[in-house]
Amino acid sequence: MKDGTARLMKSAGPARIRRAVPTSVMTGSRLHLLRSMVLIVGLLLTGTAQSQVPVRFAVIGDFGWAGPPAQDVSDLIHGWNPDFIITVGDNNYPIGEAATIDQNIGQYYHDFIFPYKGVYGPGASVNRFFPSLGNHDWFTPDAQGP
């Protein structure tokens, strides 16, 4: 695809991404990062439990760098109205510092996080954000899990 054209990707199962993300705004490694985010975000899945109630969730990774691409991904996910979000790592660039968690994650997903203690708005009444840690989340000296 040419730079500037929108991407429309089909995910596994019946769900489809209905909003495309333009790539012309990024170049080099940041463009690669955006494309990685979009590919992983494309894994919105719809399933059914025994009760036949649909369950929607988003799976994202390599997303934790604040800026317009992160906002685009967040807007895409919020448009799906998922029941919860799972991350597959590299949530908080560049090195997983506590000082950057709210800027890189909280401002986009605070409404899924409980308890949310940041400055970007109210959190969720129940946790709907389940992160897995990647190497960038552990680069900070003396990194510790929650």
Order of alpha helices (4+ residues) and beta strands (2+ residues): alpha-beta-beta-alpha-beta-alpha-beta
